[in-house]
Amino acid sequence: MQDPPTLPAARPDGLTEQEAARRLAERGRNEVGRPPGTPLWSRVAAQLRDPLILVLLGAVVLTLLTGDHGDTAVIALVIVANTGVGVVQEVRADNAIAALTAMSAPVARVVRGGAEREVPSAEVVPGDVLLLGEGDIVPADARLLHSWVLSVDESALTGESVPVDKDVRADGPEAGALRAGTVVVRGRAVARVTATGADSALGRIAALLSPRREPTPLQRRLAGLGRVLAAVTVALCLLVLLMGLARGQSLETMAVTAISLAVAAVPESLPAVVTLALALGARRMAARNALVRRLPAVETLGSVTVLATDKTGTLTEGRMVVERVWTPEGTVRLTGGGYEPAGEMLSDGGSGAGGSGAVPPAPAAARAVRALLTAAALCNDAALRPPHDDEERWTALGDPTEAALLAAASKAGLDRAEVLREHPRIGEVPFDSLRKRMTTVHREPSGGRLVCLKGAPEAVLNASLLDETPPRLERAHREAAALSAEGYRVLAVASGPLDATPGRWEEAESGLRLLGLAALSDPPKEVAGATVAACREAGITPVMITGDHPATARAIAARLGILDRGPGPTGTDGAAPTEPPEVVTGRALAAGRVADPSTVRVFARTDPQQKVDIVQAWRARGAVTAMTGDGVNDGPALRQADIGVAMGRRGTEVARQAADLVLTDDELRTVVAAVEEGRRVHDNIRRFLLYGMAGGAAEILVMLIGPFLGLTVPLRAGQILWINLLTHGLTGVAMGAEPVSPNAMHRPPRPSGQHVLGDGLWLRILRLAALVTAASLAAALWARDAGQPWQTTLFLALLAAQLGVVLGLRERLLTRENPFLPAAVLAAVALGAATVVVPFLEEVLRTEPLGPSALAAVAAVAAAGFAAARFESRFTRGAAGGATASWGPAAPGGPAGAGRRTRD
């Protein structure tokens, strides 16, 4: 048996430094990934163009026209604070993203002018000769010149969870091709660079990252609200102006009153409320390992109806694990995850842990499994490294599949170091992508020789290698096919004794005994199933989009609940199914065999453009999409989705730059937590709109109805602005910090096309406005009849009613999670009381002191406002108000209730 081959030396035909410099100048240092820094003025301008800020700027103009410079200063301060928060959030997010950067290869080893040297990866040019070893990141597209047992992790580009073997001798154009951004996990190679920058595979994917400058659902809704408010407010203010002039009031007085009403009708604190809610949401998300790169994305998460996710590393651990071992003595299941040598052997009774299968295997089966794993540990070039430095988990050195076999051996009670000492390796035939197997020869303690072999079942299970009966080989073939159909990667393991070291590998690979089959997979994360279930309970449709094998994708999707039905060509009644296929490949999409991609829940073997097409198909149906991913191939889809979610730890730089949200813990459950925060933000904004617009509408109704009741000028302009300042100021802004509703994740998301006042909110606004108006006018009429200052009573009653409403609208009345709101209400009460006791305010606002009976009437109106809000909230929740849409016809794996309208 020959020694392992050595890597041929690189031929001294690499580029000269002069030629490399010339080619580098020609391509203009065309790098992929890191965008130029955004100027500060551009960030500020982007914030000021926000529709919410434009509402505030309009309010500044109105208050300037009224001459109320104090109110102008307050609103201007809100604009500055809003812009500052947005800019700081973006800068801090960009800095955090830069700190997470770990994708790009900093240096590359090249041969130039016959000498080996290290150069920055950005300076690699076509024609360079690369030297690659284990752990190296391929800096550019290249073609193999020489290789030795080369295996490359291409998951960043393709989503394939298993490393791909590369060999110059293999057939096919991809066998000898290396792609930029991939990682060498085993072996060594010499390759010539064929493309760099935008011309590389990485660059072509980056070209799909076209800028997406579309408004978020919240921005679209608020823009529509602004248009409606503008039209209604102008009409009503003109009506008040004309009515005043008809009663003989002066034009100046009524013009100021009309403008003041416009300020009151427009909830100009809305941008501040939204900003605070978004900023607090971003802060809470950061505490829950979700880094927000664009502040409006916080609310958009609450509207997500479809969560498209990749498989490897997101739903799964991203690490191979031996889950089952078949031997002629029976099948054994191995527990434990990752590369940690922690777990146990259990009899595979077809149930999960804790079921009927959670019992130790029979002694004969346990011995057979240990024999198989002993041979697999000997025929192995990988190593396991325990936690160290910042790494909290065991990691693999070498091929992930071989590392998984070592972890399985440890779970079976085997010490690899001891096994190697007892059976030192004295010869080997390395794994070959053509032969698809690896063979090693070891010295036995007795002086004999032991041959260990592992490889693909089709390369091992044949009579030329194994001394087994045809029935046993046929049984092994059936078991291997069944495991493969379940999505496992299957390896066959064999061994046999020899009297002496063989001179040729053919002598070693004959007459061996089949030990069994090892079934490996990239298993789902422990919390992935619960996360998918939480998504479906929240009305979010989970969709898996992966570059992995269809069988693997189907198996993982079925285990997680993305697919409800087991695989099979027929329906439950035996007839041909009418539903869309459970799993669709990229090839089927490209061939146009899928009329509507949004009816499918699992996609396999997809390329970057097809991921974009899938996302766009959902968006075309009106869905709000969130796309998760970590690879370069996910970047275009991340950019096209309403919310792009990238993995922070294992994610590539391209994915992080394309995303709106970065998960620093790489856990999909963090997306669910972020969705909950988004729904909290949406609920708080709608709660403020209910409160603010009901109060504004009440003020307008008072001004319209009062004169017909004998109240000639119900409120003065200064009084209207003071009410507006106290209710829409700190009190209204404090509503943005209200805690999340306990029911937030138990209802479907709101349809993306629904108006911000939809779902019956405008009716609630009118009902509350009518109640507040009636109570306030009743107090004013009573004060007039009792000889009390009726205008001051009306002024304070209207203020008190709105403060009662803001407390009554709380989801959890006595919660301590937002002490700012009751504190703001107390401050508003104090400032309201000051208007009748502080001489300066009495003069400015034209108020008069009130007697005990009038103050009691004001307190009664406040109680009425509180009771009306509590009744309104309870009535709405009790009626389960709010039509929301689930997405699409009933499809495999779709959420319960898909295809019908439900009430949340």
Residue pairs with C-beta under 8 A, 6 or more apart in sequence:
1 427
1 428
1 429
1 441
1 501
1 502
1 503
1 504
1 505
1 507
1 508
2 504
2 505
3 427
4 428
4 429
4 430
5 148
5 430
6 148
7 146
7 148
7 188
7 190
8 146
8 190
10 111
10 116
10 129
10 131
10 145
10 146
10 190
11 129
11 145
12 111
12 113
12 114
12 115
13 114
13 129
14 110
14 111
14 112
14 113
14 114
14 127
14 128
14 129
15 23
15 110
15 112
15 113
15 125
15 127
15 128
15 129
16 112
16 113
17 112
17 113
19 127
20 112
20 119
20 123
20 125
20 127
20 128
23 125
23 126
23 127
24 123
24 125
27 125
27 196
27 197
27 199
29 122
29 123
29 197
30 196
30 197
30 198
30 199
30 203
31 122
31 197
32 180
32 197
32 198
32 200
32 202
32 203
32 206
32 654
33 103
33 104
33 206
33 653
33 654
33 657
34 101
34 104
34 653
34 657
35 657
38 90
38 94
40 87
43 86
43 87
43 90
43 91
44 83
44 87
47 53
47 82
47 83
47 86
47 87
48 57
48 79
48 83
50 86
50 219
50 271
51 215
51 219
51 222
51 223
51 226
52 82
52 219
52 222
52 270
52 271
52 274
52 275
53 79
53 82
53 83
53 271
54 226
55 222
55 226
55 266
55 268
55 270
55 271
56 75
56 78
56 79
56 82
56 268
56 271
56 272
57 79
58 266
58 268
59 75
59 263
59 266
59 268
60 72
60 75
60 76
60 79
62 259
62 262
62 263
62 266
63 69
63 71
63 72
63 75
63 263
63 721
64 72
65 259
66 256
66 259
66 260
66 263
66 717
66 721
67 256
68 718
68 721
71 263
71 721
71 724
71 725
74 725
74 729
75 268
78 268
78 269
78 271
78 272
79 271
81 272
81 275
82 271
82 272
82 275
85 275
85 279
85 295
86 275
86 295
89 279
89 282
89 292
89 295
90 293
90 294
90 295
93 291
93 292
93 293
93 294
93 662
94 293
96 291
96 662
97 291
97 293
97 656
97 657
97 662
100 648
100 649
100 651
100 656
100 662
100 664
101 653
101 656
102 653
103 137
103 156
103 181
103 632
103 651
103 652
103 653
103 654
104 121
104 137
104 653
105 121
105 136
105 137
105 138
105 139
106 120
106 121
107 118
107 119
107 120
107 121
108 118
108 119
108 120
108 121
108 124
108 128
108 130
108 139
108 140
109 116
109 117
109 118
109 130
109 131
109 132
109 136
110 116
110 117
110 118
110 119
110 124
110 128
110 129
110 130
110 131
111 117
111 128
111 129
111 131
112 128
112 129
116 131
121 137
121 139
121 140
124 130
124 139
124 140
124 193
124 196
125 193
125 196
126 140
126 193
126 194
126 195
126 196
127 192
127 193
128 140
128 192
128 193
129 145
129 190
129 191
129 192
129 193
130 138
130 139
130 140
130 142
130 189
130 190
130 191
130 192
130 193
131 188
131 189
131 190
132 138
132 150
132 178
132 184
132 188
132 189
132 190
132 191
133 184
133 188
134 184
134 185
134 186
134 187
134 188
134 398
135 183
135 184
135 185
136 183
136 184
137 181
137 182
137 183
137 184
138 152
138 178
138 179
138 180
138 181
138 182
138 183
138 184
138 191
139 180
139 196
140 180
140 193
140 194
140 195
140 196
140 200
141 177
141 178
141 179
141 180
141 193
141 194
141 195
141 196
141 199
141 200
141 201
142 177
142 178
142 191
142 192
142 193
142 194
143 176
143 177
143 178
143 191
143 192
143 194
144 150
144 166
144 167
144 168
144 176
144 177
144 178
144 189
144 190
144 191
145 168
145 189
145 190
145 191
145 192
146 168
146 189
146 190
147 166
147 167
147 168
147 176
147 187
147 188
147 189
147 190
148 187
148 188
148 189
148 430
149 186
149 187
149 430
149 431
149 432
150 165
150 166
150 167
150 184
150 186
150 187
150 188
150 189
151 163
151 164
151 165
151 166
151 184
151 185
151 186
151 187
151 399
152 163
152 164
152 166
152 178
152 182
152 183
152 184
152 185
153 163
153 164
153 182
153 183
153 184
153 185
154 160
154 163
154 164
154 179
154 182
155 161
155 312
155 313
155 547
155 631
156 181
156 182
156 183
156 630
156 631
156 632
156 633
156 652
157 179
157 181
157 182
157 201
157 202
157 205
157 631
157 632
157 633
158 547
158 631
158 633
159 310
159 311
159 312
159 546
159 547
159 548
159 606
159 631
159 633
159 634
160 312
160 547
160 548
161 311
161 312
161 316
161 318
161 320
161 522
161 548
161 552
162 320
162 400
162 401
162 489
163 185
163 186
163 399
163 400
163 401
165 431
165 433
166 175
166 176
166 177
166 178
166 189
166 433
167 175
167 176
167 432
167 433
167 434
168 175
168 176
169 175
169 434
170 176
170 433
170 434
175 433
178 189
178 191
179 200
179 201
179 202
180 195
180 196
180 200
180 201
180 202
180 203
181 201
181 202
181 632
181 652
185 398
185 399
185 400
186 381
186 398
186 399
195 201
195 203
196 203
197 203
198 204
198 206
198 207
202 632
202 654
205 608
205 632
205 633
205 635
205 636
205 654
206 632
206 635
206 654
208 608
208 609
208 612
208 635
208 636
208 639
209 635
209 636
209 639
209 654
209 658
210 639
211 639
212 639
212 640
215 223
216 296
216 297
216 299
216 300
216 642
217 299
217 300
217 303
217 624
217 642
217 752
218 274
218 296
218 299
218 300
218 303
218 682
218 685
218 756
219 296
221 754
221 755
221 756
222 270
222 274
222 756
224 755
224 756
225 689
225 755
225 756
225 757
228 757
229 265
229 266
232 265
233 261
233 262
233 265
233 266
234 262
236 261
236 265
236 700
236 704
237 258
237 259
237 261
237 262
237 265
238 258
239 704
240 254
240 257
240 258
240 261
240 700
240 703
240 704
241 254
241 255
241 257
241 258
243 704
243 707
244 253
244 254
244 257
244 258
244 713
245 251
245 254
247 707
247 712
249 713
256 717
257 703
257 713
257 715
257 716
257 717
257 720
259 717
260 717
260 718
260 720
260 721
261 699
261 700
261 703
261 720
263 720
263 721
263 724
264 695
264 696
264 699
264 700
264 720
264 721
264 723
264 724
265 693
265 696
265 697
265 699
265 700
266 696
267 688
267 689
267 692
267 693
267 696
267 728
267 732
268 728
269 688
269 692
269 728
269 729
269 732
269 733
270 685
270 688
270 689
270 692
272 732
272 733
272 736
273 684
273 685
273 688
273 732
273 733
273 735
273 736
274 299
274 681
274 685
274 736
275 295
275 736
276 733
276 736
276 737
277 298
277 299
277 680
277 681
277 684
277 685
277 736
277 737
278 295
278 296
278 298
278 299
278 681
279 295
280 736
280 737
281 292
281 298
281 299
281 677
281 678
281 680
281 681
282 292
282 295
282 298
284 677
285 291
285 292
285 298
285 661
285 673
285 674
285 677
286 292
288 670
288 673
288 674
288 677
289 663
289 664
289 665
289 667
289 670
290 661
290 662
290 663
290 664
290 670
290 671
290 673
290 674
291 648
291 661
291 662
291 663
291 664
292 298
292 660
292 661
293 659
293 660
293 661
293 662
294 660
297 643
297 660
297 661
298 674
298 677
298 678
298 681
299 678
299 681
299 682
299 685
300 624
300 642
300 643
300 660
300 678
301 626
301 643
301 661
301 671
301 674
301 675
301 677
301 678
301 679
302 675
302 676
302 677
302 678
302 679
302 680
302 681
302 682
302 683
302 749
303 624
303 642
303 678
303 682
303 749
303 750
303 752
304 540
304 624
304 625
304 626
304 642
304 643
304 675
304 678
304 749
305 539
305 540
305 541
305 623
305 624
305 625
305 748
305 749
305 751
305 752
305 885
305 886
305 887
306 540
306 541
306 543
306 618
306 623
306 624
306 625
306 626
306 887
307 535
307 540
307 541
307 542
307 543
307 625
307 626
307 628
307 671
308 543
308 544
308 545
308 611
308 614
308 615
308 618
308 625
308 626
308 627
308 628
308 637
308 641
309 315
309 542
309 543
309 544
309 545
309 627
309 628
309 629
309 668
310 544
310 545
310 546
310 547
310 628
310 629
310 630
310 631
310 634
311 522
311 544
311 546
311 548
311 552
311 553
311 556
312 318
312 522
312 546
312 548
313 630
313 647
313 650
313 666
314 628
314 629
314 630
314 647
314 666
314 668
315 524
315 525
315 528
315 532
315 544
315 556
315 560
315 668
316 522
316 523
316 524
316 525
316 528
316 556
317 337
317 338
317 522
317 523
317 524
317 525
318 522
318 650
319 337
319 338
319 339
319 396
319 400
319 404
319 522
320 400
320 401
320 403
320 404
320 489
320 520
320 521
320 522
321 334
321 336
321 337
321 338
321 404
321 407
321 408
321 520
321 521
321 522
321 523
322 334
322 404
322 405
322 407
322 408
322 518
322 519
322 520
323 333
323 334
323 488
323 519
323 520
323 521
323 523
324 331
324 332
324 333
324 334
324 348
324 483
324 488
324 518
324 519
325 331
325 332
325 334
325 369
325 372
325 373
325 408
325 516
325 517
325 518
325 519
326 476
326 479
326 483
326 516
326 517
326 519
327 365
327 368
327 369
327 371
327 372
327 515
327 516
327 517
328 368
328 472
328 475
328 514
328 516
329 362
329 364
329 365
329 367
329 368
330 347
330 348
330 361
330 362
330 364
330 365
330 368
331 348
331 365
332 345
332 346
332 347
332 348
332 361
332 365
332 366
332 369
333 345
333 346
333 347
333 348
333 357
334 343
334 344
334 345
334 346
334 408
334 411
334 412
335 343
335 344
335 346
335 353
335 411
336 342
336 343
336 344
336 407
336 411
337 343
337 523
337 526
338 393
338 394
338 407
339 384
339 393
339 394
339 395
339 396
339 403
339 404
339 406
339 407
340 393
340 394
340 407
341 384
341 394
341 407
341 410
341 411
342 410
342 411
343 407
343 411
344 360
344 411
345 360
345 361
345 366
345 369
345 411
345 412
346 353
346 357
346 358
346 359
346 360
346 361
347 357
347 359
347 360
347 361
347 362
347 365
348 357
349 355
349 356
349 357
349 358
349 359
350 356
350 357
351 357
351 358
352 358
360 366
361 369
366 412
368 515
368 516
369 412
369 516
370 412
370 413
370 414
371 495
371 515
372 493
372 515
372 516
372 518
373 405
373 408
373 409
373 412
373 414
373 518
374 409
374 414
374 419
375 452
375 453
375 454
375 493
375 494
375 495
375 515
376 405
376 408
376 409
376 452
376 454
376 491
376 493
376 518
377 405
377 406
377 409
377 414
377 416
377 419
377 420
378 419
378 420
378 423
378 425
378 440
378 442
378 450
378 452
379 438
379 439
379 440
379 452
379 453
379 454
379 493
380 402
380 405
380 406
380 416
381 398
381 399
381 402
381 430
382 396
382 397
382 398
382 399
382 400
382 402
382 403
382 405
382 406
383 396
383 397
383 398
383 403
383 406
384 394
384 395
384 396
384 397
384 403
384 406
384 407
384 410
385 394
385 395
385 396
385 397
386 394
387 393
387 394
394 407
396 403
396 404
397 403
401 489
401 491
401 520
404 520
405 454
405 491
405 518
405 520
406 416
408 518
409 416
409 419
410 416
422 445
423 442
423 443
423 444
423 445
423 450
424 442
424 443
425 440
425 441
425 442
426 441
426 442
426 443
426 449
426 501
427 440
427 441
427 501
427 502
427 508
428 438
428 439
428 440
428 441
429 435
429 438
429 439
429 440
429 505
429 508
429 509
430 438
431 437
431 438
431 455
432 438
435 455
435 459
436 455
436 456
436 458
436 459
437 453
437 454
437 455
437 456
437 459
437 460
437 509
438 453
438 454
438 455
439 451
439 452
439 453
439 505
439 508
439 509
440 451
440 452
440 453
441 449
441 450
441 451
441 452
441 498
441 501
441 502
441 508
442 449
442 450
442 451
442 452
443 449
443 450
444 450
444 497
448 497
448 498
448 499
449 497
449 498
449 499
449 500
449 501
449 502
450 495
450 496
450 497
450 498
451 495
451 496
451 497
451 498
451 502
451 508
451 509
451 512
452 493
452 494
452 495
453 460
453 465
453 493
453 494
453 495
453 509
453 512
454 460
454 491
454 492
454 493
454 494
454 518
455 491
455 492
456 490
456 491
456 492
457 476
457 477
457 480
457 490
457 491
457 492
457 517
459 492
460 466
460 492
460 493
460 494
460 514
461 473
461 476
461 477
461 480
461 492
461 514
462 473
463 470
463 473
464 510
465 494
465 509
465 510
465 512
466 473
466 494
466 511
466 512
466 513
466 514
467 496
467 511
467 512
467 513
468 476
468 513
468 514
472 514
473 514
476 492
476 514
476 516
476 517
479 517
480 490
480 492
480 517
483 490
483 517
483 519
484 490
484 551
485 551
485 567
486 519
486 551
486 555
487 521
487 549
487 551
487 552
487 553
487 554
487 555
487 556
488 519
488 520
488 521
488 555
489 519
489 520
489 521
489 552
490 517
490 518
490 519
490 520
491 517
491 518
491 520
492 514
492 516
492 517
493 514
493 515
493 516
493 517
493 518
494 512
494 513
494 514
494 515
495 512
495 513
495 515
496 511
496 512
496 513
498 507
498 508
502 508
521 552
521 555
521 556
522 552
522 556
524 556
524 559
524 560
525 667
525 668
527 667
527 668
527 669
528 560
528 668
529 559
529 560
529 561
530 669
531 668
531 669
531 671
531 672
532 542
532 560
532 561
532 562
533 561
534 669
534 672
534 745
535 541
535 542
535 672
536 542
536 561
536 895
536 896
537 745
537 746
538 672
538 675
538 745
538 746
538 747
538 748
538 749
539 747
539 748
539 749
539 884
539 886
539 895
539 897
539 902
539 904
540 675
540 749
540 895
541 601
541 623
541 886
541 887
541 888
541 894
541 895
541 898
542 560
542 562
542 601
542 893
543 562
543 600
543 601
543 602
543 603
543 614
543 618
544 553
544 556
544 557
544 562
544 601
544 602
544 603
545 603
545 606
545 611
545 614
545 637
546 552
546 553
546 603
546 604
546 606
547 604
547 605
547 606
547 607
547 633
548 604
548 605
549 604
549 605
550 583
550 585
550 604
550 605
552 604
553 583
553 602
553 603
553 604
554 563
554 567
554 582
554 583
554 602
554 604
557 563
557 582
557 583
557 601
557 602
557 893
558 566
558 567
561 893
562 601
562 602
562 893
563 582
563 601
563 602
563 892
563 893
564 892
564 893
565 572
565 582
565 892
567 582
569 576
569 577
570 576
570 577
571 577
571 578
571 579
579 890
579 891
579 892
580 594
580 596
580 599
580 600
580 891
580 892
581 588
581 594
581 600
582 600
582 601
582 602
582 892
582 893
583 600
583 602
583 603
583 604
584 593
584 594
584 597
584 600
584 602
584 603
584 604
585 603
585 604
585 605
585 606
586 603
586 604
586 605
586 606
586 607
586 610
587 605
588 594
589 597
589 603
589 606
589 610
589 613
589 614
590 610
594 600
596 617
597 603
597 613
597 614
597 617
597 618
598 614
598 617
598 618
598 620
598 621
598 623
598 887
598 888
599 888
599 889
599 891
600 891
600 892
601 891
601 892
601 893
601 894
602 893
603 610
603 611
603 614
606 614
607 633
608 632
608 633
608 634
608 635
608 636
608 637
609 636
611 627
611 633
611 634
611 636
611 637
612 636
612 637
612 640
614 637
615 625
615 627
615 637
615 640
615 641
616 640
618 625
618 887
619 625
619 640
619 641
619 642
621 887
621 888
622 751
622 752
622 753
622 887
623 752
623 887
624 642
624 643
624 749
624 752
625 641
625 642
625 643
626 641
626 642
626 643
626 644
626 645
626 671
626 675
627 634
627 637
627 638
627 640
627 641
627 643
627 644
627 645
628 634
628 645
628 646
628 647
628 663
628 668
628 671
629 635
629 637
629 638
629 644
629 645
629 646
629 647
629 651
629 655
630 646
630 647
630 650
630 651
630 652
630 655
630 666
631 651
631 652
631 655
632 652
632 654
632 655
634 646
634 655
634 658
635 652
635 654
635 655
635 657
635 658
636 658
637 644
638 644
638 645
638 646
638 655
638 658
638 659
639 658
643 660
643 661
644 658
644 659
644 660
644 661
645 659
645 660
645 661
645 662
645 663
645 671
645 674
646 655
646 656
646 658
646 659
646 661
646 662
646 663
647 655
647 662
647 663
647 666
648 656
648 662
648 663
648 664
648 665
648 666
649 664
649 665
649 666
650 666
651 662
651 666
656 662
661 671
661 674
663 670
663 671
672 745
675 745
676 740
676 744
676 745
677 740
679 740
679 741
679 744
679 745
679 749
680 738
680 739
680 740
680 741
680 744
681 736
682 750
683 738
683 740
683 741
683 744
683 811
684 735
684 736
684 737
684 738
685 736
685 756
686 756
686 761
687 735
687 738
687 809
688 732
688 735
688 736
689 756
689 757
689 761
689 765
690 761
690 764
690 765
690 768
690 809
691 727
691 732
691 735
691 802
691 805
691 806
691 809
692 727
692 728
692 732
693 765
693 769
694 764
694 765
694 766
694 768
694 769
694 772
694 802
694 805
695 723
695 727
695 728
695 769
695 772
695 802
695 805
696 724
697 765
697 766
697 769
697 773
698 768
698 769
698 772
698 773
698 776
698 798
698 801
698 802
699 715
699 720
699 723
699 724
699 798
701 769
701 770
701 773
702 714
702 715
702 773
702 776
702 777
702 794
702 798
703 714
703 715
705 773
705 777
706 712
706 714
706 777
706 780
706 794
707 713
707 714
709 777
709 781
710 784
711 777
711 780
711 781
711 784
711 790
711 791
711 794
713 791
714 780
714 791
714 794
715 723
715 791
715 794
715 795
715 798
716 791
716 845
716 846
718 844
718 845
718 846
719 791
719 795
719 845
719 846
719 847
722 795
722 799
722 835
722 845
723 795
723 798
723 799
723 802
726 799
726 803
726 828
726 831
726 832
727 799
727 802
727 803
727 806
727 828
729 828
730 824
730 827
730 828
731 803
731 806
731 821
731 824
731 825
731 827
731 828
732 806
733 824
734 818
734 820
734 821
734 823
734 824
735 806
735 809
735 821
737 818
737 820
737 821
738 810
738 811
738 817
738 818
738 821
739 811
739 812
739 815
739 817
739 818
741 811
742 811
742 812
743 877
747 882
747 884
747 904
748 884
748 885
748 886
748 897
748 902
748 904
749 884
750 758
750 759
750 882
750 884
751 884
751 885
754 884
757 765
759 881
759 882
759 883
759 884
760 876
760 881
760 882
764 872
764 876
767 872
768 805
768 868
768 869
768 872
771 864
771 865
771 868
772 798
772 801
772 802
772 805
772 865
772 868
775 797
775 801
775 860
775 861
775 864
775 865
775 868
776 794
776 797
776 798
776 801
776 861
777 794
778 861
779 793
779 794
779 797
779 857
779 858
779 860
779 861
780 790
780 791
780 793
780 794
780 797
781 790
782 788
782 793
782 857
783 789
783 790
783 793
783 794
783 854
783 857
784 790
786 853
786 854
788 850
788 851
788 853
788 854
789 847
789 848
789 849
789 850
789 854
791 846
791 847
792 836
792 847
792 848
792 850
792 854
793 850
793 854
793 857
793 858
795 835
795 845
795 847
796 832
796 835
796 836
796 850
796 858
797 857
797 858
797 861
799 828
799 832
800 829
800 832
800 858
800 859
800 861
800 862
800 865
801 861
801 862
801 864
801 865
802 865
803 825
803 828
803 829
803 832
803 862
803 865
804 861
804 862
804 863
804 864
804 865
804 866
804 867
804 869
805 865
805 866
805 868
805 869
806 821
806 825
806 869
807 813
807 821
807 822
807 825
807 866
807 869
808 865
808 866
808 867
808 868
808 869
808 870
808 872
808 873
809 869
809 872
809 873
810 821
811 873
813 870
834 841
835 841
835 842
835 845
835 847
836 842
836 847
836 848
836 849
836 850
837 849
841 847
842 848
842 849
850 858
880 903
880 904
881 903
882 903
882 904
883 901
883 902
883 903
884 901
884 902
884 903
884 904
885 901
885 902
886 894
886 895
886 897
886 898
886 899
886 900
886 901
886 902
887 898
888 894
888 898
888 899
889 898
889 899
890 898
890 899
891 898
